[in-house]
Amino acid sequence: MLEFDDMELFQLQFCMQQTKKMMSMGGEIRRHASITQKIEEEMERRKSAYTPEAVMKKLTEEIERLSSQ
C-alpha cells in the first residue's frame, strides 16, 4: 500500500487533473478515472478526519490510552 502525506496527495490530485486531457485510449481513460476517484475518496476521508468531532474523539481515545498505562 502506498502512503502519501497530505501535500503529496494534493500534488497527485493536481497531476491527475493536468494529465486527464492526455488520455486517448479507453483503457487509459478508465484507469485514469479509477485512480482519480481513489485520490478523491482518500482526500474526502482525510477531510472528515479533521472535523472537530473527529479530533475530539481521537484526543479522548489517546487520553484514555495514556491514562491506562
C-alpha positions as CSV (number, residue, x, y, z in Angstrom):
1,M,0.0,0.0,0.0
2,L,1.2,3.5,-0.8
3,E,1.3,6.1,1.9
4,F,1.1,9.8,1.0
5,D,1.1,12.8,3.3
6,D,-1.5,15.5,2.6
7,M,0.7,17.7,0.4
8,E,1.8,14.7,-1.7
9,L,-1.9,13.8,-2.1
10,F,-2.7,17.3,-3.3
11,Q,0.2,17.2,-5.7
12,L,-1.0,13.9,-7.1
13,Q,-4.5,15.3,-7.5
14,F,-3.1,18.2,-9.4
15,C,-1.0,15.9,-11.7
16,M,-4.1,13.8,-12.4
17,Q,-6.0,17.0,-13.3
18,Q,-3.3,18.1,-15.7
19,T,-2.9,14.7,-17.4
20,K,-6.6,14.0,-17.9
21,K,-6.8,15.6,-21.3
22,M,-3.8,13.5,-22.5
23,M,-5.6,10.2,-22.1
24,S,-6.8,8.9,-25.5
25,M,-7.5,5.2,-25.3
26,G,-10.4,3.6,-23.5
27,G,-8.2,1.7,-21.0
28,E,-6.1,4.7,-20.2
29,I,-9.2,6.8,-19.7
30,R,-10.8,4.2,-17.3
31,R,-7.6,3.7,-15.3
32,H,-7.1,7.5,-15.0
33,A,-10.7,7.8,-13.8
34,S,-10.2,5.0,-11.3
35,I,-7.0,6.5,-9.9
36,T,-8.6,10.0,-9.8
37,Q,-11.6,8.5,-7.9
38,K,-9.4,6.8,-5.4
39,I,-7.5,10.1,-4.8
40,E,-10.7,12.0,-4.3
41,E,-12.1,9.3,-1.9
42,E,-8.9,9.4,0.2
43,M,-9.0,13.2,0.3
44,E,-12.6,13.1,1.4
45,R,-11.8,10.5,4.1
46,R,-8.9,12.7,5.4
47,K,-11.1,15.8,5.4
48,S,-13.6,14.1,7.7
49,A,-10.8,13.0,10.0
50,Y,-10.1,16.7,10.7
51,T,-13.6,17.7,11.8
52,P,-13.8,19.0,15.4
53,E,-15.7,15.9,16.4
54,A,-13.2,13.5,14.9
55,V,-10.3,15.4,16.6
56,M,-12.0,15.3,20.0
57,K,-12.7,11.6,19.6
58,K,-9.1,10.9,18.7
59,L,-7.8,13.0,21.6
60,T,-10.2,11.4,24.1
61,E,-9.0,7.9,22.9
62,E,-5.4,9.0,23.3
63,I,-6.0,10.4,26.8
64,E,-7.8,7.1,27.8
65,R,-4.9,5.1,26.4
66,L,-2.3,7.1,28.2
67,S,-4.3,7.0,31.5
68,S,-4.5,3.2,31.4
69,Q,-0.7,2.8,31.2
